[in-house]
Amino acid sequence: MAKLSYKVSYYVLYVMFAAILVVLGLFYFGGDAQGDAVLMGVDPEMWQPAQTDTLLYLVYGLLGLAIIATVAAFILQFGSALKDNPVKALKSLIGVILLIVVMFIAWSMGSGEPLVIQGYDGSDNVPFWLKITDMFLYSFYFLLGATVLAMLFSSIKKKLS
């Protein structure tokens, strides 16, 4: 079983590398979109890569795959740990609960006040999306700070012991 999963992940990794290289090649060497996709209010002298949407869709797809793989791995690992040692499995939920608490606090800290953006008439400048954006930014800042502190304290602990 381990050999099969290793082979599958090995080939999936190289297929993803190939897709990333193809899309990056299209993005950097695919020309510009000035002739057919001029944006209103953007200086015509500004260079726009023709395959920007393709690159963004690839990033969205890879992010979605990463989220699905992370959630699936967590559920499978939690299920097997619950069968072997239920108390330890329930303790592993503390990290997920803390992440949810951090995201809730970050959501409540976020501002829903619409932004004044010249030349933008889109429908995304609403309180919900503004609070979501702030939630992700504040969560990122908190997790980055927690990571730096964990690295510092683990190195200090290692030196002391």
DSSP file (Angstrom, degrees, kcal/mol; ACC not computed):
  #  RESIDUE AA STRUCTURE BP1 BP2  ACC     N-H-->O    O-->H-N    N-H-->O    O-->H-N    TCO  KAPPA ALPHA  PHI   PSI    X-CA   Y-CA   Z-CA
    1    1 A M     >        0   0    0      0, 0.0     4,-2.5     0, 0.0     5,-0.2   0.000 360.0 360.0 360.0 -44.9    0.0    0.0    0.0
    2    2 A A  H  >  +     0   0    0      1,-0.2     4,-2.1     2,-0.2     5,-0.1   0.872 360.0  52.8 -63.6 -35.5    2.8    2.4    0.9
    3    3 A K  H  > S+     0   0    0      2,-0.2     4,-2.3     1,-0.2    -1,-0.2   0.900 109.1  48.9 -67.5 -39.4    4.5    1.7   -2.3
    4    4 A L  H  > S+     0   0    0      2,-0.2     4,-2.6     1,-0.2    -2,-0.2   0.930 112.3  47.4 -65.4 -45.3    1.3    2.5   -4.3
    5    5 A S  H  X S+     0   0    0     -4,-2.5     4,-2.5     1,-0.2     5,-0.2   0.868 111.4  52.3 -65.8 -34.3    0.7    5.7   -2.5
    6    6 A Y  H  X S+     0   0    0     -4,-2.1     4,-2.1    -5,-0.2    -1,-0.2   0.926 111.0  46.8 -64.9 -44.1    4.4    6.7   -3.0
    7    7 A K  H  X S+     0   0    0     -4,-2.3     4,-2.3     2,-0.2     5,-0.2   0.922 113.5  48.1 -64.4 -43.7    4.1    6.0   -6.8
    8    8 A V  H  X S+     0   0    0     -4,-2.6     4,-2.6     1,-0.2     5,-0.2   0.943 114.1  45.3 -63.4 -47.5    0.9    7.9   -7.1
    9    9 A S  H  X S+     0   0    0     -4,-2.5     4,-2.2     1,-0.2    -1,-0.2   0.853 110.7  55.8 -66.1 -32.4    2.2   11.0   -5.2
   10   10 A Y  H  X S+     0   0    0     -4,-2.1     4,-1.7    -5,-0.2    -1,-0.2   0.939 112.7  40.3 -62.4 -48.4    5.4   10.8   -7.2
   11   11 A Y  H  X S+     0   0    0     -4,-2.3     4,-2.1     2,-0.2    -2,-0.2   0.877 113.6  53.4 -71.8 -36.9    3.6   11.0  -10.5
   12   12 A V  H  X S+     0   0    0     -4,-2.6     4,-2.5    -5,-0.2    -1,-0.2   0.910 107.1  53.6 -62.8 -41.0    1.1   13.6   -9.3
   13   13 A L  H  X S+     0   0    0     -4,-2.2     4,-2.4     1,-0.2    -1,-0.2   0.926 111.0  44.8 -58.7 -46.0    4.0   15.8   -8.1
   14   14 A Y  H  X S+     0   0    0     -4,-1.7     4,-2.2     2,-0.2    -1,-0.2   0.827 110.9  53.0 -72.9 -30.0    5.6   15.7  -11.5
   15   15 A V  H  X S+     0   0    0     -4,-2.1     4,-2.5     2,-0.2    -1,-0.2   0.907 110.8  48.3 -66.1 -41.0    2.3   16.3  -13.4
   16   16 A M  H  X S+     0   0    0     -4,-2.5     4,-2.5     2,-0.2    -2,-0.2   0.906 110.4  51.0 -65.9 -41.0    1.8   19.4  -11.2
   17   17 A F  H  X S+     0   0    0     -4,-2.4     4,-2.5     2,-0.2    -2,-0.2   0.925 111.0  48.9 -59.6 -43.8    5.4   20.6  -11.8
   18   18 A A  H  X S+     0   0    0     -4,-2.2     4,-2.5     2,-0.2    -2,-0.2   0.925 111.6  48.5 -62.6 -44.8    4.8   20.2  -15.6
   19   19 A A  H  X S+     0   0    0     -4,-2.5     4,-2.5     1,-0.2     5,-0.2   0.911 112.0  49.5 -62.4 -41.9    1.5   22.1  -15.4
   20   20 A I  H  X S+     0   0    0     -4,-2.5     4,-2.7     1,-0.2     5,-0.2   0.923 111.9  48.0 -63.5 -43.9    3.1   24.9  -13.4
   21   21 A L  H  X S+     0   0    0     -4,-2.5     4,-2.4     2,-0.2    -2,-0.2   0.897 112.3  49.2 -64.9 -39.9    6.0   25.2  -15.9
   22   22 A V  H  X S+     0   0    0     -4,-2.5     4,-2.4     2,-0.2    -2,-0.2   0.940 114.2  44.9 -64.2 -46.4    3.6   25.3  -18.9
   23   23 A V  H  X S+     0   0    0     -4,-2.5     4,-2.6     2,-0.2    -2,-0.2   0.906 113.6  49.6 -67.4 -40.4    1.4   28.0  -17.3
   24   24 A L  H  X S+     0   0    0     -4,-2.7     4,-2.8    -5,-0.2     5,-0.3   0.899 110.5  51.3 -63.9 -38.5    4.4   30.0  -16.2
   25   25 A G  H  X S+     0   0    0     -4,-2.4     4,-2.6    -5,-0.2    -2,-0.2   0.920 111.7  46.8 -62.0 -43.4    5.8   29.8  -19.7
   26   26 A L  H  X S+     0   0    0     -4,-2.4     4,-1.3     2,-0.2    25,-0.3   0.899 113.6  49.8 -63.0 -40.2    2.5   30.9  -21.2
   27   27 A F  H  < S+     0   0    0     -4,-2.6    24,-0.3     2,-0.2    -2,-0.2   0.941 119.7  33.8 -65.1 -48.5    2.4   33.8  -18.7
   28   28 A Y  H  < S+     0   0    0     -4,-2.8     3,-0.2     1,-0.2    -2,-0.2   0.818 133.3  26.6 -80.6 -30.7    5.9   35.1  -19.3
   29   29 A F  H  < S+     0   0    0     -4,-2.6    -2,-0.2    -5,-0.3    -1,-0.2   0.290  94.5  93.5-116.3  10.1    6.3   34.4  -23.0
   30   30 A G  S  < S-     0   0    0     -4,-1.3    -1,-0.1     1,-0.3    -3,-0.1   0.322  87.1-120.1 -89.6   9.0    2.6   34.5  -24.2
   31   31 A G        -     0   0    0     -3,-0.2    19,-2.0    -4,-0.1    20,-0.3  -0.339  37.0 -60.5  87.5-170.1    2.6   38.1  -25.2
   32   32 A D  B     -A   49   0A   0     17,-0.3     3,-0.3    18,-0.1    15,-0.1  -0.743  26.2-135.9-116.8 166.4    0.4   40.9  -23.9
   33   33 A A     >  +     0   0    0     15,-2.4     4,-2.3    -2,-0.3     3,-0.2   0.062  67.1 115.2-106.9  22.1   -3.3   41.5  -23.9
   34   34 A Q  T  4 S+     0   0    0     14,-0.3     4,-0.2     1,-0.2    -1,-0.2   0.854  74.5  52.5 -64.5 -33.6   -3.3   45.1  -25.0
   35   35 A G  T  4 S+     0   0    0     -3,-0.3    -1,-0.2     1,-0.2     3,-0.2   0.861 125.9  16.3 -72.3 -35.2   -5.1   44.4  -28.2
   36   36 A D  T  4 S+     0   0    0     -3,-0.2    -2,-0.2     1,-0.1    -1,-0.2   0.536 127.0  41.7-120.6  -7.3   -8.1   42.5  -26.9
   37   37 A A     <  +     0   0    0     -4,-2.3     2,-0.4    11,-0.1    -1,-0.1  -0.316  64.1 165.1-139.4  55.8   -8.4   43.0  -23.2
   38   38 A V        -     0   0    0     -4,-0.2     2,-0.3    -3,-0.2    -4,-0.1  -0.590  31.5-135.5 -75.2 129.3   -7.8   46.7  -22.4
   39   39 A L    >   -     0   0    0     -2,-0.4     3,-1.4     4,-0.1     2,-0.2  -0.652  20.6-111.2 -86.2 141.1   -8.9   47.6  -18.9
   40   40 A M  T 3  S+     0   0    0     -2,-0.3     3,-0.1     1,-0.2    -1,-0.1  -0.505 101.2  14.8 -69.9 134.7  -10.8   50.8  -18.4
   41   41 A G  T 3  S+     0   0    0      1,-0.3     2,-0.4    -2,-0.2    -1,-0.2   0.504  97.4 120.4  81.8   4.2   -8.9   53.4  -16.5
   42   42 A V  S <  S-     0   0    0     -3,-1.4    -1,-0.3     4,-0.0    -3,-0.0  -0.867  74.1-106.5-104.4 135.2   -5.5   51.6  -16.9
   43   43 A D    >   -     0   0    0     -2,-0.4     3,-2.1     1,-0.2    -4,-0.1  -0.371  23.0-137.6 -56.9 125.0   -2.7   53.4  -18.7
   44   44 A P  T 3  S+     0   0    0      0, 0.0    -1,-0.2     0, 0.0   -10,-0.0   0.683 101.6  66.2 -63.1 -15.8   -2.4   51.8  -22.2
   45   45 A E  T 3  S+     0   0    0      2,-0.1     2,-0.2   -11,-0.0    -2,-0.1   0.672  79.5 100.9 -76.4 -16.4    1.4   51.9  -21.7
   46   46 A M  S <  S-     0   0    0     -3,-2.1     2,-0.4     1,-0.1    -4,-0.0  -0.503  76.7-126.1 -72.8 136.1    1.1   49.3  -18.9
   47   47 A W        -     0   0    0     -2,-0.2    -1,-0.1   -15,-0.1    -2,-0.1  -0.692  24.0-169.2 -87.5 130.5    2.0   45.8  -20.0
   48   48 A Q        -     0   0    0     -2,-0.4   -15,-2.4     4,-0.0   -14,-0.3  -0.975  21.1-129.3-119.4 119.4   -0.6   43.1  -19.3
   49   49 A P  B >   -A   32   0A   0      0, 0.0     3,-1.0     0, 0.0   -17,-0.3  -0.433  14.7-136.0 -64.6 141.1    0.4   39.5  -19.8
   50   50 A A  T 3  S+     0   0    0    -19,-2.0     3,-0.4     1,-0.2     4,-0.1   0.790  98.9  50.1 -70.0 -28.0   -2.2   37.7  -21.9
   51   51 A Q  T 3>  +     0   0    0    -20,-0.3     4,-1.9   -25,-0.3    -1,-0.2  -0.021  68.6 118.2-105.2  30.7   -2.4   34.6  -19.7
   52   52 A T  H <> S+     0   0    0     -3,-1.0     4,-2.4     1,-0.2    -1,-0.2   0.912  77.1  51.8 -62.4 -42.3   -2.9   36.2  -16.4
   53   53 A D  H  > S+     0   0    0     -3,-0.4     4,-2.7     1,-0.2    -1,-0.2   0.898 107.4  53.0 -61.7 -40.2   -6.3   34.5  -15.9
   54   54 A T  H  > S+     0   0    0      1,-0.2     4,-2.0     2,-0.2    -1,-0.2   0.915 109.9  47.7 -61.5 -43.3   -4.7   31.1  -16.7
   55   55 A L  H  X S+     0   0    0     -4,-1.9     4,-2.2     2,-0.2    -2,-0.2   0.909 112.1  49.6 -64.5 -42.5   -2.1   31.7  -14.0
   56   56 A L  H  X S+     0   0    0     -4,-2.4     4,-2.6     1,-0.2    -2,-0.2   0.909 110.2  50.2 -64.1 -41.6   -4.7   32.8  -11.4
   57   57 A Y  H  X S+     0   0    0     -4,-2.7     4,-2.5     2,-0.2    -1,-0.2   0.874 109.4  51.9 -64.9 -36.4   -6.9   29.8  -12.2
   58   58 A L  H  X S+     0   0    0     -4,-2.0     4,-2.7     2,-0.2     5,-0.2   0.929 110.5  47.7 -63.6 -44.4   -3.9   27.5  -11.7
   59   59 A V  H  X S+     0   0    0     -4,-2.2     4,-2.4     2,-0.2    -2,-0.2   0.911 112.2  49.6 -63.8 -42.0   -3.1   29.1   -8.3
   60   60 A Y  H  X S+     0   0    0     -4,-2.6     4,-2.5     2,-0.2    -1,-0.2   0.921 112.2  48.8 -60.9 -43.7   -6.8   28.8   -7.3
   61   61 A G  H  X S+     0   0    0     -4,-2.5     4,-2.5     2,-0.2    -2,-0.2   0.917 112.2  47.0 -63.2 -44.4   -6.8   25.1   -8.3
   62   62 A L  H  X S+     0   0    0     -4,-2.7     4,-2.3     2,-0.2    -1,-0.2   0.888 112.2  50.7 -66.6 -38.0   -3.6   24.3   -6.4
   63   63 A L  H  X S+     0   0    0     -4,-2.4     4,-2.3    -5,-0.2    -2,-0.2   0.921 111.0  49.1 -63.8 -43.4   -4.9   26.1   -3.4
   64   64 A G  H  X S+     0   0    0     -4,-2.5     4,-2.6     2,-0.2    -2,-0.2   0.915 111.2  49.3 -61.8 -43.7   -8.1   24.1   -3.5
   65   65 A L  H  X S+     0   0    0     -4,-2.5     4,-2.8     1,-0.2     5,-0.2   0.905 110.7  50.7 -62.0 -41.2   -6.2   20.9   -3.9
   66   66 A A  H  X S+     0   0    0     -4,-2.3     4,-2.3     2,-0.2    -2,-0.2   0.908 111.8  47.2 -63.5 -41.9   -4.0   21.8   -0.9
   67   67 A I  H  X S+     0   0    0     -4,-2.3     4,-2.5     2,-0.2     5,-0.2   0.927 113.8  47.5 -66.0 -44.5   -7.0   22.6    1.2
   68   68 A I  H  X S+     0   0    0     -4,-2.6     4,-2.6     1,-0.2     5,-0.2   0.921 113.5  47.9 -62.7 -44.2   -8.8   19.3    0.2
   69   69 A A  H  X S+     0   0    0     -4,-2.8     4,-2.5    -5,-0.2    -1,-0.2   0.893 112.5  49.2 -64.5 -39.4   -5.7   17.2    0.8
   70   70 A T  H  X S+     0   0    0     -4,-2.3     4,-2.3    -5,-0.2    -2,-0.2   0.934 114.0  44.2 -66.0 -46.1   -5.1   18.9    4.2
   71   71 A V  H  X S+     0   0    0     -4,-2.5     4,-2.5     2,-0.2    -2,-0.2   0.918 115.1  48.7 -66.0 -42.8   -8.7   18.3    5.4
   72   72 A A  H  X S+     0   0    0     -4,-2.6     4,-2.6    -5,-0.2     5,-0.2   0.918 112.2  48.3 -63.7 -43.2   -8.8   14.8    4.1
   73   73 A A  H  X S+     0   0    0     -4,-2.5     4,-2.6    -5,-0.2     5,-0.2   0.902 112.0  50.2 -64.1 -40.0   -5.5   13.9    5.8
   74   74 A F  H  X S+     0   0    0     -4,-2.3     4,-2.8     2,-0.2     5,-0.2   0.934 112.1  46.8 -63.0 -45.7   -6.7   15.4    9.0
   75   75 A I  H  X S+     0   0    0     -4,-2.5     4,-2.6     2,-0.2    -2,-0.2   0.925 114.7  46.2 -64.7 -44.2   -9.9   13.5    8.9
   76   76 A L  H  X S+     0   0    0     -4,-2.6     4,-2.2     2,-0.2    -1,-0.2   0.919 115.6  45.8 -64.3 -42.8   -8.2   10.2    8.1
   77   77 A Q  H  X S+     0   0    0     -4,-2.6     4,-2.4    -5,-0.2    -2,-0.2   0.905 113.6  49.2 -67.3 -40.6   -5.5   10.7   10.8
   78   78 A F  H  X S+     0   0    0     -4,-2.8     4,-2.5    -5,-0.2    -2,-0.2   0.912 110.5  51.7 -64.1 -41.8   -8.1   11.7   13.3
   79   79 A G  H  X S+     0   0    0     -4,-2.6     4,-1.4    -5,-0.2    -2,-0.2   0.913 112.7  43.7 -62.1 -43.6  -10.2    8.7   12.5
   80   80 A S  H  X S+     0   0    0     -4,-2.2     4,-1.7     1,-0.2    -1,-0.2   0.877 115.3  49.0 -71.3 -35.8   -7.4    6.2   12.9
   81   81 A A  H  X S+     0   0    0     -4,-2.4     4,-3.1     1,-0.2     8,-0.4   0.852 107.2  56.0 -69.9 -33.5   -6.2    8.0   16.1
   82   82 A L  H  < S+     0   0    0     -4,-2.5    -1,-0.2     1,-0.2    -2,-0.2   0.860 108.5  48.1 -65.2 -35.0   -9.7    7.9   17.5
   83   83 A K  H  < S+     0   0    0     -4,-1.4    -1,-0.2    -5,-0.2    -2,-0.2   0.883 120.6  36.1 -71.2 -39.5   -9.8    4.1   17.0
   84   84 A D  H  < S+     0   0    0     -4,-1.7    -2,-0.2     1,-0.2    -3,-0.2   0.933 138.6   1.8 -81.7 -48.9   -6.4    3.6   18.7
   85   85 A N     X  -     0   0    0     -4,-3.1     4,-2.1    -5,-0.2    -1,-0.2  -0.766  60.6-173.7-145.5  91.6   -6.4    6.2   21.5
   86   86 A P  H  > S+     0   0    0      0, 0.0     4,-2.2     0, 0.0     5,-0.2   0.841  85.3  53.1 -60.2 -36.3   -9.6    8.3   21.8
   87   87 A V  H  > S+     0   0    0      1,-0.2     4,-1.7     2,-0.2     5,-0.1   0.931 111.6  45.1 -66.6 -44.2   -8.2   10.7   24.5
   88   88 A K  H  > S+     0   0    0      1,-0.2     4,-1.3     2,-0.2    -1,-0.2   0.863 111.5  54.1 -66.4 -35.6   -5.1   11.6   22.4
   89   89 A A  H  X S+     0   0    0     -4,-2.1     4,-0.5    -8,-0.4     3,-0.2   0.908 107.9  49.0 -65.0 -41.5   -7.3   12.0   19.3
   90   90 A L  H >< S+     0   0    0     -4,-2.2     3,-0.9     1,-0.2     4,-0.2   0.850 107.0  55.9 -68.0 -32.8   -9.5   14.5   21.1
   91   91 A K  H >< S+     0   0    0     -4,-1.7     3,-1.4     1,-0.2     4,-0.3   0.809  98.2  63.2 -66.1 -28.5   -6.5   16.4   22.3
   92   92 A S  H >X S+     0   0    0     -4,-1.3     3,-0.6     1,-0.3     4,-0.6   0.709  90.4  67.6 -69.7 -17.2   -5.4   16.8   18.7
   93   93 A L  H <X S+     0   0    0     -3,-0.9     4,-2.6    -4,-0.5    -1,-0.3   0.633  77.9  83.2 -74.6 -12.8   -8.6   18.8   18.1
   94   94 A I  H <> S+     0   0    0     -3,-1.4     4,-2.7    -4,-0.2    -1,-0.2   0.897  88.3  52.0 -59.0 -41.4   -7.2   21.6   20.3
   95   95 A G  H <> S+     0   0    0     -3,-0.6     4,-2.1    -4,-0.3    -1,-0.2   0.905 110.9  46.5 -62.2 -42.4   -5.2   23.0   17.3
   96   96 A V  H  X S+     0   0    0     -4,-0.6     4,-2.2     2,-0.2    -2,-0.2   0.911 112.9  49.7 -66.7 -42.1   -8.3   23.1   15.0
   97   97 A I  H  X S+     0   0    0     -4,-2.6     4,-2.3     1,-0.2    -2,-0.2   0.913 110.6  50.1 -64.0 -41.9  -10.4   24.7   17.8
   98   98 A L  H  X S+     0   0    0     -4,-2.7     4,-2.7    -5,-0.2    -1,-0.2   0.895 109.3  51.8 -63.0 -39.4   -7.7   27.3   18.4
   99   99 A L  H  X S+     0   0    0     -4,-2.1     4,-2.4     2,-0.2    -1,-0.2   0.909 109.9  48.9 -63.0 -41.4   -7.5   28.1   14.6
  100  100 A I  H  X S+     0   0    0     -4,-2.2     4,-2.3     2,-0.2    -2,-0.2   0.901 111.6  49.7 -64.6 -40.4  -11.3   28.5   14.5
  101  101 A V  H  X S+     0   0    0     -4,-2.3     4,-2.7     2,-0.2     5,-0.2   0.924 110.8  49.5 -63.7 -44.2  -11.2   30.8   17.6
  102  102 A V  H  X S+     0   0    0     -4,-2.7     4,-2.7     1,-0.2    -2,-0.2   0.917 112.1  48.3 -61.0 -42.9   -8.4   32.9   15.9
  103  103 A M  H  X S+     0   0    0     -4,-2.4     4,-2.3     2,-0.2    -1,-0.2   0.885 111.3  50.0 -67.4 -37.1  -10.4   33.2   12.7
  104  104 A F  H  X S+     0   0    0     -4,-2.3     4,-2.3     2,-0.2    -2,-0.2   0.929 112.7  46.4 -65.7 -44.0  -13.5   34.2   14.6
  105  105 A I  H  X S+     0   0    0     -4,-2.7     4,-1.6     1,-0.2    -2,-0.2   0.914 113.1  49.8 -63.5 -41.8  -11.6   36.9   16.5
  106  106 A A  H  X S+     0   0    0     -4,-2.7     4,-1.2    -5,-0.2    -1,-0.2   0.881 109.4  52.5 -64.4 -37.3   -9.9   38.1   13.3
  107  107 A W  H  < S+     0   0    0     -4,-2.3     3,-0.4     1,-0.2    -2,-0.2   0.925 109.9  47.6 -62.1 -44.9  -13.4   38.2   11.7
  108  108 A S  H  < S+     0   0    0     -4,-2.3    -1,-0.2     1,-0.2    -2,-0.2   0.779 110.4  52.6 -71.1 -24.0  -14.8   40.4   14.5
  109  109 A M  H  < S+     0   0    0     -4,-1.6    -1,-0.2    -5,-0.2    -2,-0.2   0.741  90.8 102.1 -77.8 -23.3  -11.7   42.7   14.3
  110  110 A G  S  < S-     0   0    0     -4,-1.2     2,-0.4    -3,-0.4    21,-0.2  -0.206  72.7-122.8 -66.1 151.5  -12.2   43.2   10.5
  111  111 A S        -     0   0    0     19,-0.3    23,-0.2     1,-0.1    -1,-0.1  -0.773  16.5-168.5 -96.7 137.4  -13.7   46.4    9.1
  112  112 A G        +     0   0    0     -2,-0.4    18,-0.1    18,-0.1    -1,-0.1   0.254  46.5 126.4-103.8  10.3  -16.8   46.2    6.9
  113  113 A E        -     0   0    0      1,-0.1    -2,-0.1    14,-0.1    13,-0.1  -0.560  67.7-113.1 -73.0 123.7  -16.6   49.8    5.9
  114  114 A P        -     0   0    0      0, 0.0     2,-0.2     0, 0.0    -1,-0.1  -0.247  30.7-121.8 -59.0 142.4  -16.6   50.1    2.0
  115  115 A L        -     0   0    0     -3,-0.0     2,-0.9    11,-0.0    10,-0.0  -0.539  11.4-126.2 -84.9 149.5  -13.4   51.3    0.5
  116  116 A V        +     0   0    0     -2,-0.2     2,-0.5     2,-0.0    -1,-0.0  -0.861  38.5 171.3 -95.6 105.6  -13.1   54.3   -1.8
  117  117 A I    >   -     0   0    0     -2,-0.9     3,-1.6     3,-0.2     2,-0.2  -0.961  29.4-132.1-122.1 114.8  -11.4   53.0   -4.9
  118  118 A Q  T 3  S+     0   0    0     -2,-0.5     3,-0.1     1,-0.3    -2,-0.0  -0.450  89.9  10.9 -67.5 132.8  -11.2   55.3   -7.9
  119  119 A G  T 3  S+     0   0    0      1,-0.2     2,-0.6    -2,-0.2    -1,-0.3   0.509  98.0 118.7  81.4   5.6  -12.3   53.6  -11.1
  120  120 A Y    <   +     0   0    0     -3,-1.6    -3,-0.2     1,-0.1    -1,-0.2  -0.920  23.1 159.8-109.9 121.7  -13.8   50.5   -9.4
  121  121 A D        +     0   0    0     -2,-0.6    -1,-0.1    -3,-0.1    -3,-0.0   0.079  34.3 131.5-121.5  21.6  -17.4   49.8   -9.9
  122  122 A G        -     0   0    0      1,-0.1     3,-0.4     2,-0.0    -2,-0.0  -0.033  64.1-119.9 -73.0 177.2  -17.4   46.1   -9.0
  123  123 A S  S    S+     0   0    0      1,-0.2    -1,-0.1     3,-0.0     3,-0.1   0.290  94.4  81.1-101.5   9.2  -19.6   44.2   -6.6
  124  124 A D        +     0   0    0      1,-0.2     2,-1.4     5,-0.1    -1,-0.2   0.453  62.0  92.3 -96.8  -0.1  -16.9   43.0   -4.2
  125  125 A N        +     0   0    0     -3,-0.4    -1,-0.2     4,-0.1    -8,-0.0  -0.404  63.3 120.1 -90.6  58.6  -16.6   46.2   -2.2
  126  126 A V  S  > S-     0   0    0     -2,-1.4     4,-2.1   -12,-0.1     3,-0.2  -0.838  78.4-105.3-121.4 158.1  -19.2   45.0    0.4
  127  127 A P  H  > S+     0   0    0      0, 0.0     4,-2.6     0, 0.0     5,-0.2   0.845 114.3  57.2 -54.3 -39.2  -18.8   44.4    4.1
  128  128 A F  H  > S+     0   0    0      1,-0.2     4,-2.1     2,-0.2     5,-0.1   0.956 111.9  39.3 -59.0 -52.3  -18.8   40.6    3.9
  129  129 A W  H  > S+     0   0    0     -3,-0.2     4,-2.3     1,-0.2    -1,-0.2   0.836 114.6  54.2 -69.9 -31.5  -15.8   40.4    1.5
  130  130 A L  H  X S+     0   0    0     -4,-2.1     4,-2.3     2,-0.2   -19,-0.3   0.912 110.5  46.1 -66.7 -41.6  -14.0   43.2    3.3
  131  131 A K  H  X S+     0   0    0     -4,-2.6     4,-2.5    -5,-0.2    -2,-0.2   0.871 111.3  52.8 -68.5 -36.2  -14.3   41.3    6.6
  132  132 A I  H  X S+     0   0    0     -4,-2.1     4,-2.4    -5,-0.2     5,-0.2   0.936 109.8  48.6 -62.5 -45.9  -13.2   38.0    5.0
  133  133 A T  H  X S+     0   0    0     -4,-2.3     4,-2.3     1,-0.2    -2,-0.2   0.930 113.1  46.8 -60.7 -46.1  -10.1   39.8    3.6
  134  134 A D  H  X S+     0   0    0     -4,-2.3     4,-3.1   -23,-0.2     5,-0.3   0.889 109.6  55.4 -62.7 -38.3   -9.3   41.3    7.0
  135  135 A M  H  X S+     0   0    0     -4,-2.5     4,-2.5     1,-0.2     5,-0.2   0.935 110.0  44.9 -60.7 -46.2   -9.9   37.9    8.7
  136  136 A F  H  X S+     0   0    0     -4,-2.4     4,-2.3     2,-0.2    -1,-0.2   0.905 115.0  48.5 -65.8 -40.3   -7.4   36.2    6.4
  137  137 A L  H  X S+     0   0    0     -4,-2.3     4,-2.5    -5,-0.2    -2,-0.2   0.949 114.4  44.1 -64.5 -48.6   -4.8   39.0    6.8
  138  138 A Y  H  X S+     0   0    0     -4,-3.1     4,-2.5     2,-0.2    -2,-0.2   0.891 114.0  50.8 -64.7 -38.9   -5.1   39.1   10.6
  139  139 A S  H  X S+     0   0    0     -4,-2.5     4,-2.8    -5,-0.3     5,-0.2   0.911 110.4  50.1 -63.5 -41.5   -5.1   35.3   10.9
  140  140 A F  H  X S+     0   0    0     -4,-2.3     4,-2.6    -5,-0.2    -2,-0.2   0.933 110.9  48.5 -62.3 -45.6   -1.9   35.2    8.7
  141  141 A Y  H  X S+     0   0    0     -4,-2.5     4,-2.5     2,-0.2    -2,-0.2   0.926 113.4  47.5 -60.4 -45.1   -0.2   37.8   10.9
  142  142 A F  H  X S+     0   0    0     -4,-2.5     4,-2.7     1,-0.2    -2,-0.2   0.937 113.9  46.2 -62.5 -47.2   -1.1   35.9   14.1
  143  143 A L  H  X S+     0   0    0     -4,-2.8     4,-2.2     2,-0.2    -1,-0.2   0.865 111.8  52.0 -66.4 -35.6    0.0   32.6   12.7
  144  144 A L  H  X S+     0   0    0     -4,-2.6     4,-2.3    -5,-0.2    -1,-0.2   0.932 111.9  46.1 -64.2 -45.2    3.3   34.1   11.4
  145  145 A G  H  X S+     0   0    0     -4,-2.5     4,-2.6     1,-0.2    -2,-0.2   0.906 112.1  50.8 -62.8 -42.1    3.9   35.6   14.8
  146  146 A A  H  X S+     0   0    0     -4,-2.7     4,-2.4     1,-0.2    -1,-0.2   0.877 110.0  50.9 -63.9 -36.9    3.1   32.3   16.5
  147  147 A T  H  X S+     0   0    0     -4,-2.2     4,-2.2     2,-0.2    -2,-0.2   0.926 110.7  47.5 -65.9 -44.6    5.5   30.5   14.2
  148  148 A V  H  X S+     0   0    0     -4,-2.3     4,-2.3     2,-0.2    -2,-0.2   0.926 113.7  48.1 -63.0 -44.3    8.4   32.9   14.9
  149  149 A L  H  X S+     0   0    0     -4,-2.6     4,-3.0     1,-0.2     5,-0.3   0.899 110.5  51.6 -63.0 -40.3    7.8   32.6   18.6
  150  150 A A  H  X S+     0   0    0     -4,-2.4     4,-2.3     1,-0.2    -1,-0.2   0.892 110.0  49.4 -63.9 -39.0    7.6   28.8   18.4
  151  151 A M  H  X S+     0   0    0     -4,-2.2     4,-1.9     2,-0.2    -2,-0.2   0.920 113.6  46.3 -65.6 -42.8   11.0   28.8   16.6
  152  152 A L  H  X S+     0   0    0     -4,-2.3     4,-2.3     1,-0.2    -2,-0.2   0.949 115.4  44.5 -63.9 -49.2   12.6   31.1   19.1
  153  153 A F  H  X S+     0   0    0     -4,-3.0     4,-2.7     1,-0.2    -1,-0.2   0.857 112.0  52.5 -67.3 -34.3   11.2   29.2   22.1
  154  154 A S  H  X S+     0   0    0     -4,-2.3     4,-2.1    -5,-0.3    -1,-0.2   0.892 111.2  46.9 -69.7 -36.3   12.1   25.8   20.7
  155  155 A S  H  X S+     0   0    0     -4,-1.9     4,-2.0     2,-0.2    -2,-0.2   0.892 113.6  48.4 -70.8 -37.2   15.7   26.9   20.0
  156  156 A I  H  X S+     0   0    0     -4,-2.3     4,-2.1     2,-0.2    -2,-0.2   0.923 112.4  48.9 -65.0 -43.8   16.0   28.4   23.5
  157  157 A K  H  X S+     0   0    0     -4,-2.7     4,-1.6     1,-0.2    -2,-0.2   0.887 110.2  51.7 -61.9 -39.6   14.5   25.2   25.0
  158  158 A K  H  < S+     0   0    0     -4,-2.1    -1,-0.2     1,-0.2    -2,-0.2   0.890 110.3  48.6 -66.2 -38.9   17.0   23.1   23.0
  159  159 A K  H  < S+     0   0    0     -4,-2.0    -2,-0.2     1,-0.2    -1,-0.2   0.872 111.9  49.4 -68.0 -37.0   19.9   25.2   24.3
  160  160 A L  H  <        0   0    0     -4,-2.1    -1,-0.2     1,-0.2    -2,-0.2   0.774 360.0 360.0 -75.6 -26.4   18.8   24.9   27.9
  161  161 A S     <        0   0    0     -4,-1.6    -1,-0.2    -5,-0.2    -2,-0.2   0.459 360.0 360.0 -98.5 360.0   18.4   21.2   27.9
